[in-house]
C-alpha cells in the first residue's frame, strides 16, 4: 500500500482525446509538457496516441528528447528554448522547433544541415503578449524564413499562436490577427503544412480558431478548461485520483487547537485523522480549512493549516482507522471531490492542482 498515491487512468486519457478529436473535427496535438500535467509524460504520451492524437506538444527540447529516448516516434513540437538549447540534437531526433523571433530562427538554421533540415513552426503573437514575434516583426521573420527554406536549412512546417481566452470578442480578434499573419506568410512565399491557434478552451468555444490542428492540453486529462470546472458536461473523465493512507487517528477534547496557528479548533470532543500529504507534495497551503477530502465515502474539510508533509481532518465521531484511504480529488462522478473543487478552495485553476503534484507521490497506472 502506497502512503501517497496518484492513480492515473490511462484509458480515460485515451478516451478524452478521442472525444475531443471527434468534437473539433481536426487533427489534434496532445500536450504532455510538465510531466504530462503531473500525470507522467511518457505514459500520458502513449495514452494520447492510443486515443488518436496526431502530434505531441512539449515545452522544451529536454522534454522532447525524453520522449524520443522512451521510444516514442510520433511528431512532436517543442516551443520554448534557452539561447543555448541543443537545437542540433533536437533536429537529429526529428523534433519540430517553435521559433519565436529572428535571432532564434538564425540559431536553429545554423544548427541544421542540408541533409537534415530543421522543421520549424513560426510563432506569432496575436494578442497574448507572451512569446512569439510581434506584428511589426512578422514581415522580416517570414521573409528570412523563406530565404532559409530556399537554401534547404529549414522547412516552415507550421505557423502558430495562442489564444488569451479573455472573452469571445477578444479571441475572435486574435483569430483575425492570426489570419493576417497567415496572409503575410503566404505573400512571403511560405506554404506551411499546419496552422494552429487553439488549445482546449478555444477549440471548444471558438470554432473558427481550429484551423488545421488544435492543441489539447488539460482536456486530455479529463479536466474542463472553463471556470465552471464541469468536465462531465464536455464528455470528459478526470484521469487522476489523488489519495493517501491515514497515518494517525486520535480522539481530542472540545476546543483543541489543530495544526499551526490554531486556525481551526474542535467544536466538541472529536476524532482527528492525519493525511500524509502537504505542500511539499504540491498540496496548496491556501486550501487550508477549505478543501474537501473524502474518507470512507463521506466528504469532510481540511481542518487547520496544511503543513509541509501532512494535514488534519476532523471526522467527528466517524469510525475512521489508520490504513483507511483519504481521497483528495478524482472523478466527481464516483462521489469524490474533483480537482476543480480543490482549485476553488485554493483560489487557483485545476491545471495547477494536478500539475504541481510532486515526486514523493507514487503514480500508479491503470
N, C-alpha and C positions, 0 to 999 in steps of 0.2 A: 504494500500500500504506500503510495507516494504521499509525503507530507503536504506538498503543494503540487497541484496538477492542473494543466490546461488540456482538456480533452478536445481534440480537433477532429471534426467530422469531414474527412476529405471528400466523401460522396456528396455532402451538402455543397462544398465549394464547386465541384464539377456541375452540379445541378443549377446552382446560382448563375454560373457563367452561361450555361446553355439557355436558361430562362431569359437572361438579359440579351444575349445574342439574338434570340428569336424576336424579342420585343423591338429591338432597334433596327433589325434588318440589315446590318452591315457587318463586315469583319470586325473583330474586337482584339484589342491589345489588353491583356490582363496584367495589371501592375503587381509585382511581387517584391517591390522595394521594402526596405526597413524590415528585413526578415519576414517577408510576406505579411506585413501589417501585424507582426507579432505571432503569426500562425506557423512560421517556418518557411523559408524561401524555397528550398529545394522541393519539399513535399507539396507545398502550395502550387509551385510551377507545374509539377506533374499532374496535379488535380485539375488545374485550369485547362491544361492542354487536353486532358481527357474529356473535359466539358466542351471542347470545341474552340478554345482560344487560338487565334491565328498568329499572334505576336505575344511576346513578354516584354514588360517595361520595368526598368530598374533606374535607380537614381544615378549610379556611377559605374565606372569600369570595374571596380573591385567586386561589386555585386554581380555584374555581368559575367566576369571571368569565373566566379564561384559556380555559376550555373553551368558554364562550359566544363569545368573540372568535374562536375557531377554527372556529366554525360548528356546534358540537355542540349539538343541541337537545333531547337527552333529559332526563328527570327527573334532577335532581342535588341532593344534600343536602350542606350544609357544616355542621360541628358544633362548631367551636372558635373563639371570637371574642374579639378585643380589645374593651375598653369602647367604643372609638370606631370599631368596624368599620363599613364602608359598607353598612348594612342597606338603606337606600333603593335604592341601586344594585343590590344583590343581588335585592331584591324585584322591581324593574322588569325584571330579567333572568330572572325566574321561577326563582330559586334557592330551594329549600327550606332553612329555617334550623333547626338544632338549638338548642333553648333549654334552658339548664341551671339557671336559678334565676329567682326572681320579678322581680328588677330587670332582668334581661336580657329577659324577656318584655315588660315595660313599654317598654323601649327599642325592641324590634322593633315593637311596636304603634304607638309614636309615629312610627316611620319609614314606616308603611304609610298607605294611603289607601283610602277606601271603594271607589273604582273599581279598586284594585289591592291587594287584601288580602295580608297575609303568610301564606305556608304554613309552618307550624311543626311540628317534631317535638319533643315534650317529653321530655327525657332524665331518667331516674330512676336513682339509684344503688341497685343491688340487692346490693352487696357488694364491688365492686371498689375502692371508696373513692377514686375519682378524680372526674371531672366528673359532673354530674347532681345533681338535688335529693335530699337525704336524706329518709328515710321520714317524719320528723317534719314535713317541709315539703310533702309531696305534697298534702294536702287543700287548703292555701291556694293552691298553684300551680294545681291543677286548677280550683278554684272561680273564680279570677281569669281563667284561660284561657277558661272557659265564658262569663264575662261579656263578655270581649273578642270572643269568637266571635259572641255575640249582637249586638254593635254592628257587626259586619262588618269589624273591624280585622284580625282574624287568623282563620285556619282551622286547627284542630289536625288536620293530616293524619296524624300518627303519634305514637306513644309508643315509646321505645326505651331500651335499656340495653346493657351489655356484660359478658360473662362473664369471670371471672378465670382460667378454665382451671386451677383449683387442684386438681381431682380430681372424680370423678363425684358424690360426696356434696355437695361444695361447689357445683358447678354446678347440681345439682338444687335446692339450697336457694335459689339465685338465681332459678331458674325459678319457684319458689313465691313469692318476693318480687315478681317481675315480675307474676305473676298477681294478687297483692294490689293492686299499683298499677293494673292494668287495671280491677279491680273498683271501686276508689275513683274512677277517672276516669269510669267509667260512671255511678256514683252522682252525680257532679258534673254530669252532663248532657253529657259528651263522647262522641263516636262516631268515633274515629279510623279512618282507612281502612287503615293498615298498622301492625302491631305487629312490632317486630324486636329481637331479643336476640342471636342467634348470629352469630359470624364463622365463618371456615372450620372451625376445630377443633370448635367447638360444633355447627355444622351437621352434621358427620360423626358425632361421638361422642355427642351428646346429642339424639336426635331430637325430644324434647319441647320443645326450645328453638327450634324452627324458626318457629313461629307463621306470620305472613303473608309474611315476607320474611327472607332471610338475606343477610348481608354477606360477600361473597367477597373476601378480600384476597390473602395470599401464595399461596393455592392457585391463583388465576387465572394466576399467573406460573409455575406448574408446580412449586412447592416445597411440601413437606409441612409442616404446622404442628405436627407431632408430633416428639418428641425423637429418634425413630429416623431422621428425615430421608428416609424411603423414599417418594419421590414416585411411583415406578412402581407400588407396591402400591395406590396410590389412582387409578391410571389417568391420571396427570398427566405432562406433558413439560416439563422446565425450559426456559424461553424464552430465557434469556441465556447466551451463551458469551463469556467474557472472555479476551482474548488480547493478546499484544504481540509485536512483531518483535524477535528477538535483535539487540542493538545492538553487542555486543562478544564476542569469543571469545579466550581466552588460555590458554596452557599454563603451568602453575606447578609448582614442585618440591614434594616432600613437606613437610609441616609449614608450609605457607603459611597465615598468618592471613587470614581473609576478613571484610571489612566491619568496621564499628565494633565496638570492644571485643574483637575476635578470639574471639567466642563459638563460632566454627567454624574448624577448621584442617583442611587436606587430610591424609588418612592416607598418601597416596603421591603421586607425580607424577600430575597430573590436569589436566583441562580445566575451566575456569570460564567460564560464559556469563553475560552481563548482560541482565537483563529490565528494560526501562524502565517499570516501574510501581512506585509507592511509596505511602507513607501520604498524600501529597498527592492521590493518585488514589482514596483510600479503601481501600487495601490495609492490613489491620490489622497493625501492628508486633508485636502479641502473637503472631502466627503465625510469627515468625522461627524458623528451624531446624525447623519442624514441618509447614508446609503443603505439600501436593502440587502439582506442576507437571508437565504433560505436554508433552514435546518429541519430535517425530517418532515418536509412538506409544509412548514409554517414559515412565513416571512417576518423577520424582525428587522431592527435597525442597528447599525453600528452604535455602540454605547461608549462614549468618551472618545478621546483623540486617537487617531490611527498613529501607531509608532513605527519605527523602522522595520521591525520584524513581525509585528503582531497587532491585533486589536481585539477588543472585548465586545460581547453581545449579551445583553440582559434578556434571558429567556423566561423570566418569571418562575413559574412552577413546572415548566415543561420537563419531561423526563429525557434530558439530553445527557449522553455519556461520552467519555473520552473514546475516540475512534470513530464517532459519527462524522459525517461529512457536512461541511458548510459550503453551500453553493453561492458564490457572489453574483455571477451572471451566467446566462446561457441562452437557450431558446425560450422566450416567454410563452410559446405555445405549450410547453411542458409544465407551466405553472411556476417557473422560477423568474427572478428579475432578469432584465436584459442589460446589455452594455449601455444602452441609451438611458436606462434608469440610473446607472452609476454616473453617466455623463451629466445628467441633470443635477444629481447630488453634488457634483464637483464643479458645476458651472463650466463645463467644457463640452467636447463633442465625442461621440462614440469612437471615432477614429483614434483619438488619443488613448482612450481606455484600453483598447486591445493592443495597440502598437507599443505601449510602454511596459507591457508585462515582461519581467526581467528573466535573466538566465537561470536563477535559482528555481524557477517554476518548471517542472518537468512537462514537456509536451508529449502527450500520448495520442497516437494517430489511430483512428478507427475508420 
